[in-house]
Amino acid sequence: MEKKNPLNELLQDSMAKVREMVDTNTIVGQPIQTPDGVTLIPISRVSFGFGGGGATFGNKKEQTADGSVGAGMGAGVKVEPVAFLIIKDGTVRVMPVAVPAVTTVDRIVEMVPDVVDKVSGFIKKKAEEPDMV
């Protein structure tokens, strides 16, 4: 059985609070329905850090169950909005709200939904045109 130690309790309480703050609903938010049938889903980037330390003081032979303890813990959480998924009429789009794309790869990733829509529209248009033979 684990010994009761104020440091263990402090660490467990602190980690429980961090778990409450950082869950899946923080990263992928709850869908928001608009009156015109559009669904918005917020997407965020979550970063967190945690640190702590402590020590017991005094002679080990003289310590009671309470002991003399010095401890400190700290945690930081950063929630940064990144994008919204926009769902309308079966079409899904990504609307970034973060810093504009810097690298070529970022720009290409942002362009993919528009390119797919244009290619789909072109194919659909060609399929609807009558064949001239």
A tleap script that builds the chain and sets N, CA, C and O, in Angstrom:
source leaprc.protein.ff14SB
mol = sequence {
  NMET GLU LYS LYS ASN PRO LEU ASN GLU LEU
  LEU GLN ASP SER MET ALA LYS VAL ARG GLU
  MET VAL ASP THR ASN THR ILE VAL GLY GLN
  PRO ILE GLN THR PRO ASP GLY VAL THR LEU
  ILE PRO ILE SER ARG VAL SER PHE GLY PHE
  GLY GLY GLY GLY ALA THR PHE GLY ASN LYS
  LYS GLU GLN THR ALA ASP GLY SER VAL GLY
  ALA GLY MET GLY ALA GLY VAL LYS VAL GLU
  PRO VAL ALA PHE LEU ILE ILE LYS ASP GLY
  THR VAL ARG VAL MET PRO VAL ALA VAL PRO
  ALA VAL THR THR VAL ASP ARG ILE VAL GLU
  MET VAL PRO ASP VAL VAL ASP LYS VAL SER
  GLY PHE ILE LYS LYS LYS ALA GLU GLU PRO
  ASP MET CVAL
}
set mol.1.N position { 0.839 -1.176 0.000 }
set mol.1.CA position { 0.000 0.000 0.000 }
set mol.1.C position { 0.881 1.236 0.000 }
set mol.1.O position { 1.909 1.273 0.677 }
set mol.2.N position { 0.483 2.240 -0.754 }
set mol.2.CA position { 1.263 3.468 -0.884 }
set mol.2.C position { 1.147 4.311 0.381 }
set mol.2.O position { 0.061 4.493 0.930 }
set mol.3.N position { 2.309 4.830 0.838 }
set mol.3.CA position { 2.300 5.693 2.009 }
set mol.3.C position { 1.640 7.021 1.668 }
set mol.3.O position { 1.836 7.562 0.580 }
set mol.4.N position { 0.855 7.541 2.610 }
set mol.4.CA position { 0.261 8.859 2.434 }
set mol.4.C position { 1.373 9.882 2.566 }
set mol.4.O position { 2.079 9.930 3.573 }
set mol.5.N position { 1.515 10.684 1.553 }
set mol.5.CA position { 2.555 11.695 1.527 }
set mol.5.C position { 1.943 12.967 0.956 }
set mol.5.O position { 1.276 12.917 -0.078 }
set mol.6.N position { 2.157 14.108 1.610 }
set mol.6.CA position { 1.588 15.352 1.092 }
set mol.6.C position { 2.036 15.654 -0.335 }
set mol.6.O position { 1.282 16.254 -1.102 }
set mol.7.N position { 3.242 15.251 -0.700 }
set mol.7.CA position { 3.722 15.483 -2.068 }
set mol.7.C position { 2.920 14.673 -3.072 }
set mol.7.O position { 2.556 15.180 -4.133 }
set mol.8.N position { 2.641 13.405 -2.741 }
set mol.8.CA position { 1.842 12.564 -3.635 }
set mol.8.C position { 0.447 13.141 -3.824 }
set mol.8.O position { -0.073 13.178 -4.939 }
set mol.9.N position { -0.152 13.587 -2.734 }
set mol.9.CA position { -1.498 14.161 -2.820 }
set mol.9.C position { -1.509 15.433 -3.656 }
set mol.9.O position { -2.415 15.650 -4.459 }
set mol.10.N position { -0.499 16.269 -3.462 }
set mol.10.CA position { -0.402 17.509 -4.225 }
set mol.10.C position { -0.255 17.222 -5.716 }
set mol.10.O position { -0.898 17.863 -6.546 }
set mol.11.N position { 0.591 16.260 -6.045 }
set mol.11.CA position { 0.800 15.883 -7.440 }
set mol.11.C position { -0.476 15.312 -8.053 }
set mol.11.O position { -0.835 15.669 -9.175 }
set mol.12.N position { -1.157 14.438 -7.335 }
set mol.12.CA position { -2.382 13.835 -7.860 }
set mol.12.C position { -3.476 14.883 -8.061 }
set mol.12.O position { -4.177 14.855 -9.072 }
set mol.13.N position { -3.627 15.799 -7.118 }
set mol.13.CA position { -4.633 16.862 -7.266 }
set mol.13.C position { -4.320 17.755 -8.448 }
set mol.13.O position { -5.216 18.122 -9.208 }
set mol.14.N position { -3.053 18.108 -8.607 }
set mol.14.CA position { -2.655 18.983 -9.717 }
set mol.14.C position { -2.890 18.311 -11.059 }
set mol.14.O position { -3.412 18.940 -11.980 }
set mol.15.N position { -2.516 17.048 -11.186 }
set mol.15.CA position { -2.721 16.330 -12.449 }
set mol.15.C position { -4.200 16.154 -12.752 }
set mol.15.O position { -4.594 16.181 -13.919 }
set mol.16.N position { -5.021 15.976 -11.740 }
set mol.16.CA position { -6.466 15.860 -11.962 }
set mol.16.C position { -7.013 17.159 -12.555 }
set mol.16.O position { -7.863 17.128 -13.445 }
set mol.17.N position { -6.529 18.293 -12.065 }
set mol.17.CA position { -6.976 19.586 -12.600 }
set mol.17.C position { -6.517 19.778 -14.045 }
set mol.17.O position { -7.269 20.304 -14.866 }
set mol.18.N position { -5.296 19.359 -14.361 }
set mol.18.CA position { -4.805 19.465 -15.740 }
set mol.18.C position { -5.652 18.590 -16.656 }
set mol.18.O position { -5.998 19.013 -17.759 }
set mol.19.N position { -5.996 17.372 -16.220 }
set mol.19.CA position { -6.841 16.478 -17.033 }
set mol.19.C position { -8.206 17.100 -17.309 }
set mol.19.O position { -8.762 16.927 -18.394 }
set mol.20.N position { -8.747 17.824 -16.326 }
set mol.20.CA position { -10.034 18.488 -16.531 }
set mol.20.C position { -9.940 19.548 -17.620 }
set mol.20.O position { -10.861 19.712 -18.420 }
set mol.21.N position { -8.821 20.267 -17.645 }
set mol.21.CA position { -8.667 21.357 -18.613 }
set mol.21.C position { -8.393 20.845 -20.022 }
set mol.21.O position { -8.861 21.436 -20.995 }
set mol.22.N position { -7.649 19.765 -20.143 }
set mol.22.CA position { -7.212 19.281 -21.446 }
set mol.22.C position { -7.955 17.994 -21.770 }
set mol.22.O position { -7.509 16.907 -21.406 }
set mol.23.N position { -9.077 18.115 -22.448 }
set mol.23.CA position { -9.804 16.932 -22.910 }
set mol.23.C position { -10.078 17.079 -24.395 }
set mol.23.O position { -9.714 18.090 -24.996 }
set mol.24.N position { -10.708 16.095 -24.986 }
set mol.24.CA position { -10.935 16.138 -26.430 }
set mol.24.C position { -11.831 17.283 -26.848 }
set mol.24.O position { -11.701 17.782 -27.966 }
set mol.25.N position { -12.748 17.721 -25.974 }
set mol.25.CA position { -13.613 18.847 -26.332 }
set mol.25.C position { -12.849 20.154 -26.393 }
set mol.25.O position { -13.336 21.122 -26.979 }
set mol.26.N position { -11.666 20.207 -25.804 }
set mol.26.CA position { -10.835 21.399 -25.907 }
set mol.26.C position { -10.194 21.458 -27.285 }
set mol.26.O position { -10.034 22.546 -27.839 }
set mol.27.N position { -9.824 20.321 -27.847 }
set mol.27.CA position { -9.149 20.273 -29.142 }
set mol.27.C position { -10.160 20.347 -30.289 }
set mol.27.O position { -10.045 21.211 -31.157 }
set mol.28.N position { -11.124 19.470 -30.299 }
set mol.28.CA position { -12.202 19.495 -31.291 }
set mol.28.C position { -13.457 19.894 -30.526 }
set mol.28.O position { -14.021 19.099 -29.774 }
set mol.29.N position { -13.884 21.136 -30.727 }
set mol.29.CA position { -14.999 21.679 -29.963 }
set mol.29.C position { -16.343 21.098 -30.354 }
set mol.29.O position { -16.454 20.327 -31.308 }
set mol.30.N position { -17.348 21.477 -29.610 }
set mol.30.CA position { -18.713 21.036 -29.876 }
set mol.30.C position { -19.228 21.698 -31.162 }
set mol.30.O position { -18.975 22.882 -31.380 }
set mol.31.N position { -19.940 20.960 -32.010 }
set mol.31.CA position { -20.487 21.547 -33.237 }
set mol.31.C position { -21.474 22.670 -32.925 }
set mol.31.O position { -22.247 22.602 -31.969 }
set mol.32.N position { -21.422 23.707 -33.765 }
set mol.32.CA position { -22.318 24.862 -33.638 }
set mol.32.C position { -23.204 24.883 -34.876 }
set mol.32.O position { -22.708 24.947 -36.001 }
set mol.33.N position { -24.508 24.831 -34.667 }
set mol.33.CA position { -25.468 24.862 -35.781 }
set mol.33.C position { -25.941 26.299 -35.990 }
set mol.33.O position { -26.306 26.980 -35.032 }
set mol.34.N position { -25.934 26.760 -37.246 }
set mol.34.CA position { -26.463 28.088 -37.558 }
set mol.34.C position { -27.870 27.923 -38.124 }
set mol.34.O position { -28.223 26.836 -38.582 }
set mol.35.N position { -28.683 28.988 -38.100 }
set mol.35.CA position { -30.057 28.878 -38.611 }
set mol.35.C position { -30.146 28.491 -40.091 }
set mol.35.O position { -31.136 27.891 -40.509 }
set mol.36.N position { -29.128 28.824 -40.883 }
set mol.36.CA position { -29.195 28.496 -42.312 }
set mol.36.C position { -28.636 27.116 -42.644 }
set mol.36.O position { -28.383 26.823 -43.812 }
set mol.37.N position { -28.437 26.255 -41.631 }
set mol.37.CA position { -28.052 24.868 -41.876 }
set mol.37.C position { -26.559 24.617 -41.948 }
set mol.37.O position { -26.145 23.528 -42.345 }
set mol.38.N position { -25.747 25.573 -41.584 }
set mol.38.CA position { -24.296 25.396 -41.599 }
set mol.38.C position { -23.854 24.898 -40.228 }
set mol.38.O position { -24.328 25.376 -39.197 }
set mol.39.N position { -22.941 23.932 -40.232 }
set mol.39.CA position { -22.367 23.427 -38.984 }
set mol.39.C position { -20.917 23.876 -38.900 }
set mol.39.O position { -20.139 23.668 -39.830 }
set mol.40.N position { -20.559 24.493 -37.776 }
set mol.40.CA position { -19.187 24.934 -37.537 }
set mol.40.C position { -18.598 24.097 -36.405 }
set mol.40.O position { -19.220 23.926 -35.357 }
set mol.41.N position { -17.398 23.580 -36.630 }
set mol.41.CA position { -16.720 22.802 -35.597 }
set mol.41.C position { -15.358 23.454 -35.347 }
set mol.41.O position { -14.493 23.435 -36.223 }
set mol.42.N position { -15.163 24.029 -34.158 }
set mol.42.CA position { -13.876 24.664 -33.867 }
set mol.42.C position { -12.779 23.634 -33.587 }
set mol.42.O position { -13.004 22.628 -32.915 }
set mol.43.N position { -11.591 23.914 -34.117 }
set mol.43.CA position { -10.422 23.070 -33.914 }
set mol.43.C position { -9.346 23.937 -33.249 }
set mol.43.O position { -9.064 25.043 -33.709 }
set mol.44.N position { -8.753 23.433 -32.170 }
set mol.44.CA position { -7.749 24.199 -31.437 }
set mol.44.C position { -6.489 23.375 -31.230 }
set mol.44.O position { -6.507 22.146 -31.284 }
set mol.45.N position { -5.406 24.082 -30.993 }
set mol.45.CA position { -4.140 23.452 -30.623 }
set mol.45.C position { -3.978 23.671 -29.124 }
set mol.45.O position { -4.115 24.793 -28.638 }
set mol.46.N position { -3.690 22.620 -28.409 }
set mol.46.CA position { -3.542 22.718 -26.962 }
set mol.46.C position { -2.116 22.326 -26.589 }
set mol.46.O position { -1.620 21.273 -26.990 }
set mol.47.N position { -1.467 23.194 -25.811 }
set mol.47.CA position { -0.135 22.909 -25.287 }
set mol.47.C position { -0.199 23.051 -23.777 }
set mol.47.O position { -0.861 23.951 -23.261 }
set mol.48.N position { 0.479 22.175 -23.078 }
set mol.48.CA position { 0.519 22.345 -21.639 }
set mol.48.C position { 1.845 21.850 -21.083 }
set mol.48.O position { 2.512 20.991 -21.660 }
set mol.49.N position { 2.194 22.415 -19.960 }
set mol.49.CA position { 3.410 22.026 -19.276 }
set mol.49.C position { 3.117 21.878 -17.797 }
set mol.49.O position { 2.193 22.488 -17.260 }
set mol.50.N position { 3.909 21.072 -17.168 }
set mol.50.CA position { 3.667 20.782 -15.761 }
set mol.50.C position { 5.018 20.578 -15.091 }
set mol.50.O position { 5.897 19.920 -15.648 }
set mol.51.N position { 5.183 21.131 -13.913 }
set mol.51.CA position { 6.425 20.934 -13.180 }
set mol.51.C position { 6.184 21.052 -11.685 }
set mol.51.O position { 5.220 21.677 -11.245 }
set mol.52.N position { 7.043 20.463 -10.938 }
set mol.52.CA position { 6.897 20.553 -9.493 }
set mol.52.C position { 8.074 19.920 -8.793 }
set mol.52.O position { 8.915 19.257 -9.399 }
set mol.53.N position { 8.103 20.146 -7.516 }
set mol.53.CA position { 9.160 19.558 -6.722 }
set mol.53.C position { 8.859 19.748 -5.253 }
set mol.53.O position { 7.990 20.534 -4.874 }
set mol.54.N position { 9.585 19.022 -4.440 }
set mol.54.CA position { 9.372 19.145 -3.009 }
set mol.54.C position { 10.392 18.340 -2.245 }
set mol.54.O position { 11.154 17.550 -2.803 }
set mol.55.N position { 10.379 18.567 -0.968 }
set mol.55.CA position { 11.314 17.848 -0.106 }
set mol.55.C position { 10.748 17.767 1.296 }
set mol.55.O position { 9.949 18.606 1.713 }
set mol.56.N position { 11.173 16.747 2.011 }
set mol.56.CA position { 10.839 16.643 3.427 }
set mol.56.C position { 12.065 17.077 4.209 }
set mol.56.O position { 13.197 16.822 3.798 }
set mol.57.N position { 11.841 17.724 5.321 }
set mol.57.CA position { 12.936 18.280 6.122 }
set mol.57.C position { 13.008 17.602 7.476 }
set mol.57.O position { 12.029 17.035 7.962 }
set mol.58.N position { 14.160 17.670 8.059 }
set mol.58.CA position { 14.329 17.149 9.413 }
set mol.58.C position { 14.970 15.780 9.413 }
set mol.58.O position { 15.243 15.199 8.363 }
set mol.59.N position { 15.200 15.285 10.594 }
set mol.59.CA position { 15.805 13.988 10.807 }
set mol.59.C position { 14.774 12.899 10.526 }
set mol.59.O position { 13.659 12.968 11.041 }
set mol.60.N position { 15.113 11.919 9.739 }
set mol.60.CA position { 14.163 10.869 9.366 }
set mol.60.C position { 13.649 10.112 10.590 }
set mol.60.O position { 12.491 9.693 10.611 }
set mol.61.N position { 14.476 9.935 11.588 }
set mol.61.CA position { 14.063 9.193 12.782 }
set mol.61.C position { 13.033 9.979 13.595 }
set mol.61.O position { 12.196 9.391 14.278 }
set mol.62.N position { 13.099 11.292 13.518 }
set mol.62.CA position { 12.211 12.130 14.332 }
set mol.62.C position { 10.925 12.513 13.609 }
set mol.62.O position { 10.026 13.092 14.220 }
set mol.63.N position { 10.821 12.200 12.319 }
set mol.63.CA position { 9.653 12.643 11.564 }
set mol.63.C position { 8.407 11.885 11.980 }
set mol.63.O position { 8.429 10.678 12.221 }
set mol.64.N position { 7.339 12.626 12.055 }
set mol.64.CA position { 6.036 12.021 12.319 }
set mol.64.C position { 5.374 11.730 10.979 }
set mol.64.O position { 5.970 11.928 9.920 }
set mol.65.N position { 4.144 11.262 11.040 }
set mol.65.CA position { 3.416 10.981 9.802 }
set mol.65.C position { 3.231 12.249 8.984 }
set mol.65.O position { 3.246 12.197 7.754 }
set mol.66.N position { 3.054 13.399 9.653 }
set mol.66.CA position { 2.865 14.658 8.935 }
set mol.66.C position { 4.186 15.144 8.344 }
set mol.66.O position { 4.212 15.600 7.201 }
set mol.67.N position { 5.270 15.058 9.090 }
set mol.67.CA position { 6.571 15.482 8.601 }
set mol.67.C position { 6.594 16.953 8.235 }
set mol.67.O position { 5.547 17.595 8.153 }
set mol.68.N position { 7.761 17.475 8.021 }
set mol.68.CA position { 7.916 18.849 7.550 }
set mol.68.C position { 8.164 18.773 6.057 }
set mol.68.O position { 9.161 18.205 5.612 }
set mol.69.N position { 7.259 19.344 5.291 }
set mol.69.CA position { 7.322 19.206 3.839 }
set mol.69.C position { 7.295 20.585 3.205 }
set mol.69.O position { 6.530 21.455 3.622 }
set mol.70.N position { 8.124 20.778 2.205 }
set mol.70.CA position { 8.072 21.977 1.372 }
set mol.70.C position { 7.864 21.528 -0.059 }
set mol.70.O position { 8.587 20.660 -0.548 }
set mol.71.N position { 6.880 22.112 -0.739 }
set mol.71.CA position { 6.594 21.649 -2.096 }
set mol.71.C position { 6.013 22.779 -2.927 }
set mol.71.O position { 5.464 23.748 -2.402 }
set mol.72.N position { 6.146 22.631 -4.211 }
set mol.72.CA position { 5.545 23.581 -5.135 }
set mol.72.C position { 5.226 22.894 -6.440 }
set mol.72.O position { 5.985 22.044 -6.906 }
set mol.73.N position { 4.114 23.257 -7.026 }
set mol.73.CA position { 3.698 22.689 -8.304 }
set mol.73.C position { 3.200 23.823 -9.186 }
set mol.73.O position { 2.722 24.845 -8.694 }
set mol.74.N position { 3.316 23.634 -10.467 }
set mol.74.CA position { 2.792 24.628 -11.394 }
set mol.74.C position { 2.410 23.979 -12.702 }
set mol.74.O position { 2.999 22.979 -13.113 }
set mol.75.N position { 1.426 24.553 -13.346 }
set mol.75.CA position { 0.990 24.048 -14.643 }
set mol.75.C position { 0.558 25.222 -15.500 }
set mol.75.O position { 0.068 26.230 -14.992 }
set mol.76.N position { 0.739 25.084 -16.779 }
set mol.76.CA position { 0.292 26.100 -17.713 }
set mol.76.C position { -0.383 25.445 -18.897 }
set mol.76.O position { 0.073 24.409 -19.381 }
set mol.77.N position { -1.463 26.037 -19.364 }
set mol.77.CA position { -2.198 25.502 -20.504 }
set mol.77.C position { -2.395 26.627 -21.505 }
set mol.77.O position { -2.773 27.739 -21.134 }
set mol.78.N position { -2.139 26.338 -22.772 }
set mol.78.CA position { -2.342 27.311 -23.841 }
set mol.78.C position { -3.296 26.694 -24.856 }
set mol.78.O position { -3.014 25.641 -25.426 }
set mol.79.N position { -4.417 27.354 -25.073 }
set mol.79.CA position { -5.388 26.897 -26.067 }
set mol.79.C position { -5.391 27.930 -27.181 }
set mol.79.O position { -5.710 29.099 -26.961 }
set mol.80.N position { -5.029 27.486 -28.383 }
set mol.80.CA position { -4.889 28.386 -29.524 }
set mol.80.C position { -5.837 27.930 -30.641 }
set mol.80.O position { -5.696 26.817 -31.149 }
set mol.81.N position { -6.810 28.783 -31.032 }
set mol.81.CA position { -7.698 28.396 -32.127 }
set mol.81.C position { -6.900 28.240 -33.422 }
set mol.81.O position { -6.049 29.071 -33.739 }
set mol.82.N position { -7.181 27.177 -34.160 }
set mol.82.CA position { -6.442 26.899 -35.387 }
set mol.82.C position { -7.340 27.039 -36.608 }
set mol.82.O position { -6.952 27.658 -37.599 }
set mol.83.N position { -8.544 26.465 -36.541 }
set mol.83.CA position { -9.408 26.452 -37.726 }
set mol.83.C position { -10.843 26.131 -37.329 }
set mol.83.O position { -11.135 25.758 -36.193 }
set mol.84.N position { -11.716 26.289 -38.301 }
set mol.84.CA position { -13.096 25.832 -38.185 }
set mol.84.C position { -13.359 24.876 -39.330 }
set mol.84.O position { -12.979 25.148 -40.469 }
set mol.85.N position { -14.010 23.749 -39.035 }
set mol.85.CA position { -14.546 22.896 -40.093 }
set mol.85.C position { -15.932 23.439 -40.391 }
set mol.85.O position { -16.751 23.584 -39.484 }
set mol.86.N position { -16.200 23.739 -41.649 }
set mol.86.CA position { -17.489 24.286 -42.046 }
set mol.86.C position { -18.179 23.239 -42.906 }
set mol.86.O position { -17.679 22.852 -43.962 }
set mol.87.N position { -19.339 22.788 -42.435 }
set mol.87.CA position { -20.089 21.755 -43.150 }
set mol.87.C position { -21.388 22.374 -43.641 }
set mol.87.O position { -22.206 22.845 -42.851 }
set mol.88.N position { -21.568 22.366 -44.977 }
set mol.88.CA position { -22.788 22.920 -45.571 }
set mol.88.C position { -23.138 22.099 -46.803 }
set mol.88.O position { -22.306 21.904 -47.689 }
set mol.89.N position { -24.362 21.626 -46.850 }
set mol.89.CA position { -24.869 20.848 -47.984 }
set mol.89.C position { -23.950 19.682 -48.340 }
set mol.89.O position { -23.720 19.418 -49.520 }
set mol.90.N position { -23.428 18.987 -47.345 }
set mol.90.CA position { -22.585 17.823 -47.584 }
set mol.90.C position { -21.154 18.156 -47.979 }
set mol.90.O position { -20.366 17.246 -48.236 }
set mol.91.N position { -20.800 19.422 -48.034 }
set mol.91.CA position { -19.442 19.843 -48.376 }
set mol.91.C position { -18.725 20.293 -47.112 }
set mol.91.O position { -19.284 21.033 -46.303 }
set mol.92.N position { -17.498 19.849 -46.944 }
set mol.92.CA position { -16.702 20.216 -45.777 }
set mol.92.C position { -15.553 21.094 -46.229 }
set mol.92.O position { -14.822 20.755 -47.160 }
set mol.93.N position { -15.403 22.219 -45.565 }
set mol.93.CA position { -14.292 23.138 -45.846 }
set mol.93.C position { -13.559 23.433 -44.550 }
set mol.93.O position { -14.130 23.355 -43.462 }
set mol.94.N position { -12.301 23.768 -44.683 }
set mol.94.CA position { -11.495 24.162 -43.538 }
set mol.94.C position { -11.209 25.654 -43.661 }
set mol.94.O position { -10.666 26.111 -44.666 }
set mol.95.N position { -11.578 26.405 -42.632 }
set mol.95.CA position { -11.284 27.828 -42.617 }
set mol.95.C position { -10.243 28.086 -41.527 }
set mol.95.O position { -10.576 28.112 -40.342 }
set mol.96.N position { -8.983 28.277 -41.929 }
set mol.96.CA position { -7.948 28.506 -40.928 }
set mol.96.C position { -8.133 29.862 -40.250 }
set mol.96.O position { -8.532 30.834 -40.892 }
set mol.97.N position { -7.847 29.923 -38.973 }
set mol.97.CA position { -7.888 31.194 -38.254 }
set mol.97.C position { -6.526 31.485 -37.643 }
set mol.97.O position { -6.357 32.477 -36.935 }
set mol.98.N position { -5.558 30.621 -37.916 }
set mol.98.CA position { -4.220 30.789 -37.377 }
set mol.98.C position { -3.393 31.660 -38.321 }
set mol.98.O position { -3.909 32.212 -39.293 }
set mol.99.N position { -2.140 31.768 -38.025 }
set mol.99.CA position { -1.202 32.525 -38.840 }
set mol.99.C position { -1.205 31.962 -40.253 }
set mol.99.O position { -1.276 30.745 -40.424 }
set mol.100.N position { -1.129 32.820 -41.276 }
set mol.100.CA position { -1.128 32.312 -42.653 }
set mol.100.C position { 0.005 31.318 -42.898 }
set mol.100.O position { 1.038 31.337 -42.229 }
set mol.101.N position { -0.226 30.463 -43.869 }
set mol.101.CA position { 0.759 29.437 -44.204 }
set mol.101.C position { 2.085 30.073 -44.581 }
set mol.101.O position { 2.127 31.061 -45.315 }
set mol.102.N position { 3.155 29.504 -44.080 }
set mol.102.CA position { 4.481 30.057 -44.335 }
set mol.102.C position { 5.230 29.206 -45.352 }
set mol.102.O position { 5.867 29.734 -46.264 }
set mol.103.N position { 5.153 27.908 -45.196 }
set mol.103.CA position { 5.908 27.029 -46.082 }
set mol.103.C position { 5.059 26.612 -47.274 }
set mol.103.O position { 3.836 26.751 -47.261 }
set mol.104.N position { 5.707 26.110 -48.280 }
set mol.104.CA position { 5.022 25.639 -49.478 }
set mol.104.C position { 4.082 24.487 -49.144 }
set mol.104.O position { 2.975 24.417 -49.679 }
set mol.105.N position { 4.509 23.592 -48.272 }
set mol.105.CA position { 3.667 22.451 -47.886 }
set mol.105.C position { 2.390 22.949 -47.216 }
set mol.105.O position { 1.309 22.437 -47.507 }
set mol.106.N position { 2.490 23.941 -46.322 }
set mol.106.CA position { 1.303 24.493 -45.670 }
set mol.106.C position { 0.340 25.079 -46.697 }
set mol.106.O position { -0.871 24.883 -46.601 }
set mol.107.N position { 0.873 25.788 -47.667 }
set mol.107.CA position { 0.022 26.396 -48.706 }
set mol.107.C position { -0.682 25.323 -49.531 }
set mol.107.O position { -1.862 25.458 -49.857 }
set mol.108.N position { 0.039 24.265 -49.864 }
set mol.108.CA position { -0.555 23.180 -50.656 }
set mol.108.C position { -1.681 22.516 -49.873 }
set mol.108.O position { -2.747 22.244 -50.426 }
set mol.109.N position { -1.450 22.252 -48.583 }
set mol.109.CA position { -2.477 21.622 -47.747 }
set mol.109.C position { -3.719 22.507 -47.688 }
set mol.109.O position { -4.838 21.996 -47.731 }
set mol.110.N position { -3.544 23.819 -47.590 }
set mol.110.CA position { -4.691 24.722 -47.550 }
set mol.110.C position { -5.447 24.747 -48.878 }
set mol.110.O position { -6.657 24.970 -48.892 }
set mol.111.N position { -4.746 24.520 -49.995 }
set mol.111.CA position { -5.377 24.589 -51.314 }
set mol.111.C position { -6.125 23.311 -51.691 }
set mol.111.O position { -6.970 23.342 -52.586 }
set mol.112.N position { -5.837 22.200 -51.036 }
set mol.112.CA position { -6.411 20.905 -51.424 }
set mol.112.C position { -7.941 20.929 -51.520 }
set mol.112.O position { -8.472 20.463 -52.527 }
set mol.113.N position { -8.687 21.452 -50.519 }
set mol.113.CA position { -10.148 21.429 -50.642 }
set mol.113.C position { -10.660 22.189 -51.870 }
set mol.113.O position { -11.586 21.725 -52.535 }
set mol.114.N position { -10.077 23.340 -52.177 }
set mol.114.CA position { -10.514 24.109 -53.347 }
set mol.114.C position { -10.205 23.378 -54.646 }
set mol.114.O position { -11.023 23.373 -55.565 }
set mol.115.N position { -9.035 22.764 -54.727 }
set mol.115.CA position { -8.658 22.024 -55.928 }
set mol.115.C position { -9.596 20.841 -56.133 }
set mol.115.O position { -10.038 20.583 -57.252 }
set mol.116.N position { -9.901 20.123 -55.057 }
set mol.116.CA position { -10.814 18.974 -55.154 }
set mol.116.C position { -12.188 19.441 -55.618 }
set mol.116.O position { -12.803 18.786 -56.459 }
set mol.117.N position { -12.685 20.561 -55.087 }
set mol.117.CA position { -13.984 21.089 -55.509 }
set mol.117.C position { -13.976 21.457 -56.990 }
set mol.117.O position { -14.928 21.156 -57.711 }
set mol.118.N position { -12.908 22.107 -57.445 }
set mol.118.CA position { -12.828 22.516 -58.855 }
set mol.118.C position { -12.763 21.307 -59.787 }
set mol.118.O position { -13.423 21.280 -60.826 }
set mol.119.N position { -11.967 20.313 -59.412 }
set mol.119.CA position { -11.858 19.101 -60.243 }
set mol.119.C position { -13.197 18.369 -60.268 }
set mol.119.O position { -13.629 17.894 -61.318 }
set mol.120.N position { -13.854 18.279 -59.107 }
set mol.120.CA position { -15.167 17.613 -59.047 }
set mol.120.C position { -16.180 18.342 -59.919 }
set mol.120.O position { -16.945 17.713 -60.650 }
set mol.121.N position { -16.183 19.674 -59.840 }
set mol.121.CA position { -17.098 20.465 -60.666 }
set mol.121.C position { -16.828 20.284 -62.141 }
set mol.121.O position { -17.763 20.200 -62.937 }
set mol.122.N position { -15.543 20.223 -62.526 }
set mol.122.CA position { -15.168 20.037 -63.924 }
set mol.122.C position { -15.629 18.673 -64.430 }
set mol.122.O position { -16.176 18.559 -65.527 }
set mol.123.N position { -15.400 17.636 -63.614 }
set mol.123.CA position { -15.809 16.280 -64.009 }
set mol.123.C position { -17.331 16.198 -64.130 }
set mol.123.O position { -17.857 15.607 -65.073 }
set mol.124.N position { -18.028 16.797 -63.169 }
set mol.124.CA position { -19.487 16.786 -63.202 }
set mol.124.C position { -20.011 17.517 -64.441 }
set mol.124.O position { -20.955 17.062 -65.087 }
set mol.125.N position { -19.392 18.646 -64.761 }
set mol.125.CA position { -19.793 19.435 -65.932 }
set mol.125.C position { -19.565 18.640 -67.212 }
set mol.125.O position { -20.414 18.644 -68.104 }
set mol.126.N position { -18.429 17.960 -67.308 }
set mol.126.CA position { -18.131 17.146 -68.493 }
set mol.126.C position { -19.102 15.978 -68.623 }
set mol.126.O position { -19.486 15.605 -69.731 }
set mol.127.N position { -19.495 15.405 -67.495 }
set mol.127.CA position { -20.422 14.274 -67.526 }
set mol.127.C position { -21.807 14.707 -67.985 }
set mol.127.O position { -22.533 13.914 -68.585 }
set mol.128.N position { -22.178 15.941 -67.716 }
set mol.128.CA position { -23.510 16.444 -68.079 }
set mol.128.C position { -23.573 16.887 -69.541 }
set mol.128.O position { -24.663 16.944 -70.112 }
set mol.129.N position { -22.431 17.202 -70.162 }
set mol.129.CA position { -22.410 17.648 -71.562 }
set mol.129.C position { -22.713 16.467 -72.483 }
set mol.129.O position { -22.210 15.364 -72.272 }
set mol.130.N position { -23.527 16.701 -73.492 }
set mol.130.CA position { -23.809 15.601 -74.442 }
set mol.130.C position { -22.563 15.343 -75.308 }
set mol.130.O position { -21.819 16.261 -75.653 }
set mol.131.N position { -22.368 14.070 -75.641 }
set mol.131.CA position { -21.218 13.702 -76.482 }
set mol.131.C position { -21.513 14.085 -77.921 }
set mol.131.O position { -22.591 13.807 -78.445 }
set mol.132.N position { -20.541 14.723 -78.546 }
set mol.132.CA position { -20.659 15.102 -79.971 }
set mol.132.C position { -19.794 14.127 -80.751 }
set mol.132.O position { -18.570 14.135 -80.616 }
set mol.133.N position { -20.415 13.294 -81.561 }
set mol.133.CA position { -19.668 12.313 -82.325 }
set mol.133.C position { -19.827 12.586 -83.787 }
set mol.133.O position { -19.269 11.864 -84.614 }
savepdb mol mol.pdb
quit
